[in-house]
Amino acid sequence: MDILRKELNAIYKSQNLTYETLATEDVEICSEKIAVCCDIDGNCRVITDASCDTCWILGGRFGDLLGISSAMTKVNSSDEDEIYNNIHPEDLVDKRMLEYEFFKFVDALPTESKTKYKATCRIRIKNKHGKYVTASNCTQILRLSPAGKIWLILCCYDFVDDGNSNRGIDPRIINNSTGECFKPDFAEKRSHILTTREKEVLTLIKAGNPSKLISEILGISIHTVNRHRQNILEKLSVGNSLEAIMAATAMKLM
């Protein structure tokens, strides 16, 4: 249940880092520095290596409260699934859209400006007792490749005292040098994650209609219905129609 993963992976792949000679020792150097920061403030930090689809999670005291390891953990994925799986589905949609907009924005900048920006937001995340608490999140580029491409990415999580959890994730992209920021609006983008036809198909599936009946109701072929069904599963990163209905409902896409 994780939209836009395909799109984000496409941005990573577009960097063509396999054709560059990277200073791989920088990963260890950065990890050691980040570990010191985690020991001091207890925040969780994740270093993602866009060149090899790998990340390192340093849970800190934040990790303890979520029920994940506080030590450094290597994960063979560019996503920190241990954390993402605990994010409220509705907030995860907007967080993913923020990440996508941020990386597109940074990728288009001159090399000297790419590390000057960060994306921040507020998310609801489950603690180890199954209760949603509010956390702040910050994402920025930690290291560029020799050719100025996005290479190492740093993501930081910390708990915040937020008495109002109904304000959305409050997404921002901030210039670390000037303090200037802008707030992306995802309302329209969210409404277009599923097309109108895909929403119609999913609504009819939810009502218990088989593909043949859906094709008759909508006046389209069974092949087209099945293509819409497959597109829905891929967009929502789920394995079957029941999961798609649950995901779309939780994410408020229908």
Backbone bond lengths (Angstrom), bond angles and torsions (degrees), N, CA, C in turn:
res aa  C-N    CA-C-N  psi(-1)  N-CA   C-N-CA  omega(-1)  CA-C   N-CA-C  phi
1 M - - - 1.463 - - 1.521 108.91 -
2 D 1.331 116.01 68.15 1.457 119.91 -171.68 1.525 109.39 -147.78
3 I 1.316 117.07 90.86 1.458 120.90 -176.07 1.524 111.61 -71.31
4 L 1.317 115.40 162.19 1.465 124.72 174.91 1.521 114.08 66.74
5 R 1.336 118.34 6.19 1.467 118.55 178.26 1.530 110.20 -62.48
6 K 1.346 116.44 -40.71 1.459 120.37 179.35 1.531 110.47 -61.15
7 E 1.342 115.76 -42.34 1.455 120.21 -178.44 1.531 111.41 -67.02
8 L 1.327 116.75 -40.11 1.461 120.38 178.62 1.523 111.12 -67.17
9 N 1.326 116.30 -41.27 1.466 119.38 177.62 1.526 110.79 -62.21
10 A 1.340 116.07 -33.56 1.464 119.66 178.77 1.522 110.79 -65.35
11 I 1.332 116.98 -36.09 1.466 120.01 177.17 1.522 109.97 -65.27
12 Y 1.351 116.75 -43.47 1.467 119.98 177.78 1.525 111.04 -59.08
13 K 1.338 115.83 -46.89 1.458 120.03 -177.31 1.526 111.92 -64.93
14 S 1.329 115.95 -31.73 1.462 119.56 -178.45 1.524 112.69 -67.31
15 Q 1.330 116.61 -13.72 1.466 119.54 178.65 1.535 111.66 -73.34
16 N 1.347 117.18 -18.42 1.472 122.34 178.25 1.534 112.62 53.13
17 L 1.330 115.59 44.67 1.459 120.19 -176.43 1.522 113.45 -70.98
18 T 1.332 117.71 -18.24 1.471 120.13 179.53 1.522 111.40 -66.44
19 Y 1.326 116.92 -16.52 1.462 120.35 -179.23 1.535 112.09 -95.10
20 E 1.331 116.68 5.38 1.464 120.60 179.85 1.523 111.07 -114.33
21 T 1.324 115.56 155.56 1.460 121.32 173.41 1.517 107.74 -94.07
22 L 1.342 116.06 109.84 1.462 121.56 -175.51 1.522 111.11 -97.87
23 A 1.306 115.82 145.38 1.469 121.26 177.00 1.521 107.97 -79.95
24 T 1.321 116.22 82.33 1.466 120.66 -172.95 1.528 113.03 -60.74
25 E 1.341 116.53 -22.67 1.469 118.49 177.44 1.529 111.25 -65.81
26 D 1.333 117.28 -17.98 1.462 120.53 178.14 1.525 111.39 -63.52
27 V 1.337 117.00 -30.12 1.461 119.98 178.83 1.522 110.02 -62.06
28 E 1.323 116.44 -46.30 1.472 120.25 179.22 1.521 111.38 -66.93
29 I 1.327 116.31 -40.53 1.465 120.20 179.34 1.526 110.57 -61.33
30 C 1.332 115.83 -47.06 1.463 120.13 179.80 1.529 111.21 -65.20
31 S 1.326 116.51 -39.88 1.466 120.48 179.75 1.518 111.28 -61.23
32 E 1.329 116.67 -41.51 1.462 120.83 179.66 1.526 111.21 -64.74
33 K 1.320 116.24 -41.04 1.468 119.89 179.42 1.524 110.99 -67.75
34 I 1.317 116.05 -41.64 1.463 120.49 -179.68 1.524 110.70 -66.85
35 A 1.342 116.64 -36.06 1.468 120.59 179.09 1.527 110.86 -61.28
36 V 1.332 116.70 -37.84 1.469 120.98 177.90 1.525 109.56 -63.25
37 C 1.333 116.33 -44.08 1.466 120.33 179.09 1.528 110.82 -61.50
38 C 1.338 116.78 -41.22 1.464 120.69 179.71 1.524 111.21 -64.07
39 D 1.318 116.35 -38.56 1.464 120.03 178.35 1.526 111.07 -63.54
40 I 1.325 116.69 -32.83 1.464 121.16 -176.92 1.526 111.73 -78.35
41 D 1.352 116.44 -50.33 1.470 118.13 -172.75 1.531 114.25 -105.03
42 G 1.338 117.94 -10.12 1.451 120.41 177.94 1.509 115.21 77.60
43 N 1.326 117.95 0.52 1.468 120.82 -179.89 1.526 111.25 -69.60
44 C 1.313 115.65 158.94 1.464 121.48 174.03 1.523 108.66 -92.83
45 R 1.324 116.06 134.35 1.458 120.55 178.15 1.523 109.60 -131.40
46 V 1.337 114.71 144.23 1.465 121.26 -178.87 1.525 108.19 -127.86
47 I 1.328 115.33 127.88 1.458 120.90 174.14 1.523 107.70 -105.79
48 T 1.325 116.84 123.30 1.460 121.88 179.29 1.515 109.88 -109.68
49 D 1.328 115.88 129.82 1.464 122.37 176.23 1.528 107.45 -99.75
50 A 1.333 115.71 104.47 1.461 120.52 -176.40 1.519 112.79 -69.12
51 S 1.333 117.60 -11.44 1.464 120.27 -177.33 1.523 112.87 -83.31
52 C 1.340 117.24 -20.75 1.467 119.29 -173.77 1.526 113.34 -137.61
53 D 1.352 117.12 18.24 1.461 120.66 175.76 1.525 111.45 53.14
54 T 1.330 116.09 49.50 1.460 121.68 -177.43 1.528 109.66 -137.43
55 C 1.333 116.23 146.32 1.458 118.77 173.07 1.521 110.55 -138.01
56 W 1.321 115.24 158.44 1.459 123.20 178.07 1.520 107.70 -119.95
57 I 1.333 116.34 122.78 1.467 121.81 -178.27 1.531 109.13 -104.68
58 L 1.325 115.65 124.38 1.457 121.51 173.73 1.524 106.49 -110.80
59 G 1.329 115.79 100.20 1.457 120.52 -168.71 1.512 115.81 -68.47
60 G 1.340 117.30 -37.98 1.456 120.22 -177.13 1.520 111.96 59.71
61 R 1.329 116.54 -162.00 1.465 120.38 178.30 1.529 110.75 -67.94
62 F 1.317 117.05 -27.96 1.463 121.14 174.19 1.526 109.46 -58.34
63 G 1.328 116.67 -44.38 1.458 121.36 178.81 1.514 111.96 -61.57
64 D 1.327 116.71 -39.98 1.466 120.44 178.32 1.526 110.86 -58.59
65 L 1.327 116.39 -41.96 1.453 120.43 -177.66 1.530 112.14 -72.06
66 L 1.345 116.12 -24.73 1.464 119.34 177.05 1.521 111.97 -86.88
67 G 1.331 116.61 -14.74 1.450 119.94 -177.28 1.508 113.11 88.32
68 I 1.349 117.56 20.20 1.459 121.31 175.09 1.518 108.68 -113.00
69 S 1.316 116.86 164.02 1.462 121.29 -175.37 1.526 111.15 -60.11
70 S 1.336 115.29 138.07 1.465 120.29 176.81 1.524 110.83 -83.91
71 A 1.339 116.67 -13.98 1.467 120.93 -180.00 1.521 110.08 -83.90
72 M 1.330 116.05 171.79 1.456 120.17 178.40 1.522 110.06 -72.02
73 T 1.323 116.22 130.21 1.457 122.59 -179.44 1.519 109.79 -127.06
74 K 1.332 116.79 128.33 1.459 120.86 177.43 1.526 108.89 -89.72
75 V 1.317 116.66 133.07 1.462 122.36 -178.54 1.521 108.58 -125.58
76 N 1.326 116.09 130.58 1.464 120.42 -179.36 1.526 110.81 -82.90
77 S 1.309 114.76 60.69 1.451 122.67 178.51 1.512 107.46 -160.77
78 S 1.340 116.58 150.42 1.458 120.17 177.06 1.523 111.31 -80.32
79 D 1.334 117.77 -2.39 1.461 122.36 -179.62 1.517 110.81 -116.23
80 E 1.339 115.13 143.10 1.461 120.29 178.53 1.526 108.88 -87.02
81 D 1.343 116.10 74.27 1.462 121.34 -173.16 1.521 113.17 -60.19
82 E 1.337 116.93 -31.82 1.464 119.44 177.94 1.522 111.00 -56.49
83 I 1.317 116.16 -31.71 1.464 121.39 179.18 1.522 110.01 -90.73
84 Y 1.334 117.14 -47.89 1.464 121.17 -175.56 1.523 112.03 -58.98
85 N 1.326 117.28 -34.19 1.465 120.56 -179.41 1.522 112.48 -65.93
86 N 1.336 117.20 -15.88 1.459 121.49 -179.26 1.525 113.13 -100.91
87 I 1.333 117.30 -6.05 1.460 120.72 -179.22 1.526 109.85 -76.75
88 H 1.305 116.77 139.86 1.461 121.22 177.65 1.528 108.60 -54.61
89 P 1.348 117.87 130.50 1.474 120.36 -175.04 1.524 114.39 -52.49
90 E 1.335 117.03 -38.77 1.468 120.07 -179.13 1.530 110.60 -66.85
91 D 1.341 116.25 -40.51 1.464 119.94 179.29 1.520 111.31 -70.96
92 L 1.343 116.35 -31.88 1.462 119.97 -179.79 1.523 110.92 -63.88
93 V 1.333 116.53 -37.43 1.466 119.95 176.99 1.525 110.15 -57.46
94 D 1.334 116.26 -51.57 1.464 120.12 -177.03 1.524 112.15 -69.29
95 K 1.335 117.18 -34.59 1.464 119.88 177.51 1.525 110.31 -63.83
96 R 1.342 116.06 -42.59 1.460 120.16 178.68 1.534 110.80 -63.08
97 M 1.333 116.65 -41.11 1.454 119.59 178.86 1.531 110.66 -65.67
98 L 1.333 117.24 -37.04 1.463 120.72 176.38 1.523 110.47 -63.42
99 E 1.332 116.69 -45.99 1.465 119.96 178.92 1.528 111.00 -58.65
100 Y 1.327 115.24 -44.29 1.462 119.86 -178.21 1.532 111.02 -62.87
101 E 1.339 116.09 -46.37 1.465 120.13 179.06 1.527 111.06 -64.71
102 F 1.331 116.53 -38.56 1.467 120.71 -179.21 1.521 111.22 -64.71
103 F 1.337 117.33 -48.33 1.460 119.77 -177.92 1.526 111.66 -68.05
104 K 1.331 117.42 -35.24 1.469 119.68 174.89 1.521 110.25 -63.70
105 F 1.339 115.85 -43.05 1.460 121.57 179.97 1.527 111.15 -62.58
106 V 1.335 116.51 -48.96 1.459 121.30 -177.83 1.531 111.20 -65.71
107 D 1.327 115.68 -40.92 1.468 119.97 -177.38 1.523 111.64 -59.52
108 A 1.329 117.49 -29.56 1.462 121.71 -177.90 1.528 113.20 -85.63
109 L 1.329 117.48 -7.69 1.467 121.28 -177.13 1.525 111.65 -78.81
110 P 1.342 117.21 158.52 1.472 120.23 170.66 1.527 109.03 -60.94
111 T 1.312 117.13 151.48 1.471 121.57 -176.52 1.508 112.72 -51.63
112 E 1.327 117.26 -43.16 1.466 120.63 -174.99 1.529 113.28 -68.40
113 S 1.326 117.69 -11.52 1.468 120.78 -177.56 1.525 113.78 -104.90
114 K 1.324 118.06 -10.47 1.465 120.96 -170.49 1.525 114.14 -65.72
115 T 1.319 117.62 -29.68 1.468 119.73 -178.91 1.537 111.77 -93.60
116 K 1.322 117.32 6.37 1.462 120.65 -176.71 1.527 113.14 -92.17
117 Y 1.331 116.97 -1.60 1.462 119.88 -175.54 1.528 111.88 -119.86
118 K 1.317 115.20 154.69 1.458 121.48 174.24 1.517 108.97 -140.72
119 A 1.323 115.68 154.24 1.464 122.32 174.68 1.522 108.01 -109.59
120 T 1.321 117.14 130.03 1.464 120.61 -179.42 1.528 110.10 -124.96
121 C 1.317 114.83 151.72 1.470 119.61 176.30 1.522 109.16 -161.12
122 R 1.318 114.56 175.64 1.468 122.12 177.57 1.522 106.67 -124.47
123 I 1.338 117.50 132.25 1.462 120.81 -175.99 1.529 110.77 -132.84
124 R 1.324 114.43 154.12 1.466 120.62 171.47 1.522 107.67 -93.29
125 I 1.325 115.71 130.84 1.455 120.32 -175.97 1.524 109.57 -139.65
126 K 1.324 116.72 142.52 1.466 120.92 -177.34 1.519 111.06 -77.97
127 N 1.335 116.46 134.02 1.459 119.84 171.55 1.536 108.71 -86.20
128 K 1.323 116.77 -177.81 1.465 119.88 -175.00 1.523 113.31 -68.69
129 H 1.338 116.21 -9.50 1.463 120.09 177.46 1.530 111.62 -96.97
130 G 1.342 116.40 4.50 1.456 120.71 178.36 1.510 114.61 82.05
131 K 1.328 117.75 11.26 1.462 122.14 -179.47 1.526 109.51 -100.66
132 Y 1.342 116.08 136.93 1.453 119.33 177.85 1.524 110.44 -76.57
133 V 1.329 115.22 130.05 1.461 122.28 173.61 1.527 106.91 -124.50
134 T 1.323 116.47 164.85 1.459 120.31 -176.94 1.520 110.94 -98.77
135 A 1.317 115.61 135.05 1.464 121.23 179.65 1.525 109.71 -130.63
136 S 1.336 115.02 150.75 1.459 119.66 172.42 1.523 108.17 -93.64
137 N 1.315 115.82 151.69 1.462 120.91 -179.45 1.521 109.34 -137.56
138 C 1.323 115.29 139.41 1.463 120.86 179.97 1.527 108.45 -137.51
139 T 1.327 117.28 133.31 1.465 122.53 179.69 1.517 109.11 -127.89
140 Q 1.336 117.12 134.19 1.452 120.96 177.47 1.524 110.80 -152.49
141 I 1.316 116.58 164.73 1.458 121.63 178.64 1.523 108.72 -83.33
142 L 1.323 115.43 123.78 1.461 120.91 -177.14 1.523 112.13 -90.06
143 R 1.329 116.54 -41.80 1.466 121.64 179.69 1.524 109.62 -143.28
144 L 1.329 115.26 144.10 1.455 121.86 172.64 1.516 109.34 -103.03
145 S 1.315 116.82 156.53 1.462 121.02 174.41 1.529 109.11 -74.26
146 P 1.337 118.51 168.61 1.469 120.19 177.13 1.529 113.51 -54.83
147 A 1.352 116.71 -28.39 1.464 120.13 179.51 1.527 112.47 -89.78
148 G 1.339 116.49 6.49 1.458 120.12 177.90 1.510 115.11 81.70
149 K 1.321 117.46 22.98 1.456 122.09 179.38 1.534 110.39 -94.74
150 I 1.349 115.69 158.88 1.464 121.02 178.45 1.520 109.11 -65.85
151 W 1.331 116.45 121.87 1.468 120.14 -177.93 1.528 111.26 -121.42
152 L 1.331 118.05 -74.69 1.462 121.37 -179.30 1.527 109.43 -98.95
153 I 1.324 114.76 132.82 1.465 121.67 -176.70 1.526 108.88 -120.50
154 L 1.323 116.53 136.59 1.464 121.63 179.88 1.517 109.90 -112.40
155 C 1.329 115.68 130.51 1.463 121.87 177.62 1.528 108.10 -125.66
156 C 1.319 117.14 132.71 1.469 121.27 -176.29 1.526 110.37 -125.45
157 Y 1.347 116.35 138.55 1.458 122.64 178.45 1.525 109.71 -124.46
158 D 1.341 115.61 139.16 1.457 120.58 176.43 1.522 108.45 -148.06
159 F 1.322 117.83 147.84 1.448 120.73 176.59 1.523 110.24 -76.78
160 V 1.327 116.03 144.78 1.457 121.06 176.54 1.518 108.73 -131.19
161 D 1.326 115.89 153.21 1.463 121.86 176.81 1.520 106.82 -89.63
162 D 1.325 115.79 104.59 1.462 120.51 -175.91 1.516 109.18 -128.56
163 G 1.317 115.97 107.84 1.462 120.18 -178.05 1.511 113.98 -76.74
164 N 1.337 117.21 -12.02 1.466 120.46 -179.26 1.510 108.97 -122.00
165 S 1.331 117.01 102.11 1.464 121.59 -177.03 1.519 112.81 -95.94
166 N 1.336 116.92 11.90 1.459 120.36 -175.90 1.530 112.88 -108.69
167 R 1.316 117.29 18.13 1.460 120.41 -177.12 1.515 112.97 -96.67
168 G 1.323 118.42 7.87 1.449 120.13 -175.48 1.520 110.35 79.73
169 I 1.315 116.85 -172.04 1.466 119.80 -173.85 1.531 112.44 -86.40
170 D 1.333 118.51 -5.72 1.466 122.34 179.50 1.537 110.97 52.34
171 P 1.340 117.75 60.05 1.467 120.64 -175.79 1.527 112.42 -71.71
172 R 1.340 115.58 140.85 1.463 120.89 177.97 1.522 109.91 -145.87
173 I 1.313 116.13 145.95 1.463 122.38 169.02 1.511 106.30 -117.05
174 I 1.333 115.61 120.56 1.465 121.84 -168.72 1.519 111.31 -120.11
175 N 1.323 116.15 139.19 1.456 122.59 172.88 1.525 107.96 -85.64
176 N 1.334 117.48 114.04 1.457 121.55 -177.10 1.523 112.98 -66.64
177 S 1.327 117.20 -19.77 1.464 120.75 -177.20 1.521 112.41 -87.04
178 T 1.342 116.59 -34.49 1.462 120.12 -175.05 1.523 113.88 -112.56
179 G 1.322 117.07 -17.38 1.456 120.55 -176.38 1.513 113.30 82.77
180 E 1.326 117.67 -3.55 1.463 120.91 178.41 1.525 109.76 -67.91
181 C 1.320 116.82 145.05 1.461 119.40 179.17 1.519 110.70 -147.39
182 F 1.324 115.34 159.02 1.451 119.70 171.07 1.517 108.13 -135.11
183 K 1.322 115.36 153.63 1.461 121.63 -174.85 1.523 109.31 -111.71
184 P 1.326 117.30 108.76 1.477 120.07 177.18 1.533 110.25 -64.82
185 D 1.319 116.37 145.26 1.460 121.91 176.57 1.525 108.13 -110.61
186 F 1.335 116.29 116.18 1.456 120.69 -174.57 1.525 113.48 -100.76
187 A 1.324 117.35 4.78 1.470 119.49 -174.76 1.525 111.49 -57.60
188 E 1.324 116.73 -48.62 1.464 119.53 -178.49 1.521 111.15 -70.51
189 K 1.354 116.68 -40.85 1.472 120.06 179.57 1.527 110.67 -61.70
190 R 1.335 116.89 -39.97 1.465 120.57 179.46 1.531 110.47 -60.91
191 S 1.331 116.38 -41.37 1.462 120.21 -176.75 1.518 112.28 -68.10
192 H 1.342 117.20 -16.89 1.463 120.62 -177.60 1.533 113.25 -107.59
193 I 1.333 117.50 9.91 1.467 119.81 176.72 1.522 109.47 -60.85
194 L 1.331 115.83 -45.76 1.460 121.03 170.74 1.521 108.03 -105.61
195 T 1.330 116.73 138.15 1.454 119.66 177.35 1.528 109.80 -70.92
196 T 1.334 115.71 165.59 1.461 120.20 178.31 1.523 111.01 -57.28
197 R 1.331 116.74 -42.80 1.462 120.93 -179.98 1.525 111.14 -65.88
198 E 1.334 117.42 -40.75 1.469 120.79 178.80 1.525 110.66 -63.50
199 K 1.339 117.30 -37.35 1.457 121.01 176.84 1.532 110.43 -65.54
200 E 1.342 116.14 -39.74 1.465 120.20 178.40 1.527 110.51 -63.05
201 V 1.336 115.84 -45.10 1.462 120.52 179.92 1.522 110.58 -62.42
202 L 1.338 116.27 -45.33 1.465 119.79 -177.85 1.530 111.25 -66.45
203 T 1.318 117.20 -36.41 1.465 121.11 177.27 1.526 110.74 -63.55
204 L 1.324 116.30 -40.46 1.470 120.62 178.68 1.530 111.04 -70.65
205 I 1.331 116.94 -34.85 1.465 120.11 175.29 1.524 109.51 -63.94
206 K 1.329 115.65 -43.09 1.461 121.11 -179.99 1.534 110.73 -59.94
207 A 1.340 116.14 -32.47 1.469 121.06 -179.95 1.522 112.14 -79.54
208 G 1.347 116.64 -0.55 1.457 120.37 175.90 1.509 115.75 92.23
209 N 1.324 116.94 14.39 1.464 120.00 -178.20 1.530 111.61 -84.42
210 P 1.339 118.36 134.20 1.464 121.53 175.02 1.535 109.88 -75.95
211 S 1.329 115.48 167.70 1.472 120.47 -176.37 1.520 112.46 -57.67
212 K 1.346 117.20 -40.71 1.468 120.04 -177.80 1.526 111.30 -60.65
213 L 1.337 116.31 -43.79 1.459 119.87 -179.61 1.529 110.75 -69.90
214 I 1.334 115.95 -37.32 1.467 119.46 177.97 1.524 110.56 -61.28
215 S 1.340 115.88 -40.60 1.466 119.73 179.75 1.522 110.89 -63.42
216 E 1.332 117.32 -36.52 1.464 121.29 179.60 1.532 110.78 -71.60
217 I 1.333 116.16 -41.53 1.469 120.45 -179.51 1.524 111.12 -63.86
218 L 1.333 116.27 -42.39 1.463 120.73 -175.78 1.525 112.96 -91.38
219 G 1.330 117.15 -9.75 1.451 120.28 179.75 1.516 113.40 70.58
220 I 1.336 116.32 36.23 1.464 121.56 178.45 1.526 108.39 -128.98
221 S 1.327 116.77 166.12 1.459 120.16 -178.36 1.522 111.55 -74.65
222 I 1.333 115.69 159.18 1.468 120.26 175.66 1.524 109.97 -61.59
223 H 1.336 116.48 -36.79 1.472 120.44 177.83 1.527 110.40 -58.36
224 T 1.335 116.44 -42.64 1.471 120.18 179.20 1.518 111.04 -66.83
225 V 1.323 116.76 -40.44 1.470 120.66 177.46 1.527 109.92 -59.31
226 N 1.330 116.45 -47.65 1.461 120.54 -178.63 1.525 111.87 -64.76
227 R 1.343 115.68 -33.27 1.470 118.70 177.05 1.531 110.22 -66.68
228 H 1.342 115.97 -40.99 1.469 119.57 176.41 1.524 110.84 -62.86
229 R 1.323 116.45 -41.20 1.467 120.54 179.24 1.529 110.40 -60.12
230 Q 1.329 116.86 -44.50 1.462 120.77 -179.60 1.521 110.70 -65.91
231 N 1.322 117.45 -40.53 1.464 120.75 178.47 1.526 111.10 -61.42
232 I 1.323 116.36 -39.23 1.468 121.32 179.45 1.529 110.21 -63.07
233 L 1.337 116.75 -46.01 1.473 120.87 -179.98 1.520 110.63 -60.98
234 E 1.332 116.99 -42.27 1.459 120.73 -178.38 1.528 111.02 -68.11
235 K 1.318 117.44 -42.69 1.462 120.61 -178.47 1.529 111.79 -64.89
236 L 1.324 116.33 -35.79 1.463 120.17 -177.01 1.526 112.58 -95.01
237 S 1.340 116.49 -0.04 1.471 121.81 179.85 1.521 111.46 53.10
238 V 1.339 116.21 50.37 1.465 121.38 178.59 1.527 108.71 -125.98
239 G 1.344 115.84 169.80 1.451 119.99 -173.26 1.510 116.15 -102.17
240 N 1.333 117.40 -16.53 1.461 119.25 -178.20 1.528 110.12 -154.62
241 S 1.318 115.66 174.15 1.469 121.06 -174.68 1.523 112.43 -65.94
242 L 1.336 117.41 -37.28 1.460 120.07 178.89 1.521 110.57 -61.74
243 E 1.336 116.24 -44.74 1.462 120.08 177.49 1.526 110.80 -63.69
244 A 1.339 116.73 -36.23 1.466 120.87 179.09 1.529 110.75 -63.60
245 I 1.324 116.92 -42.67 1.463 121.48 179.02 1.533 109.64 -63.37
246 M 1.331 116.13 -45.00 1.473 120.25 -179.94 1.514 110.70 -63.74
247 A 1.355 116.39 -42.83 1.458 120.41 -178.36 1.520 111.19 -66.07
248 A 1.331 117.38 -48.22 1.458 121.30 -178.07 1.526 111.26 -62.78
249 T 1.331 116.59 -36.05 1.455 120.87 178.50 1.529 110.28 -68.76
250 A 1.339 116.62 -46.83 1.471 120.67 -179.10 1.515 111.21 -64.11
251 M 1.330 116.98 -36.25 1.468 121.38 -178.60 1.525 112.43 -84.08
252 K 1.343 116.56 -3.96 1.466 122.71 -179.11 1.529 110.50 57.95
253 L 1.327 115.61 48.21 1.459 121.11 178.03 1.516 111.76 -97.05
254 M 1.332 117.07 -7.12 1.467 121.27 -178.59 1.526 110.21 -118.15
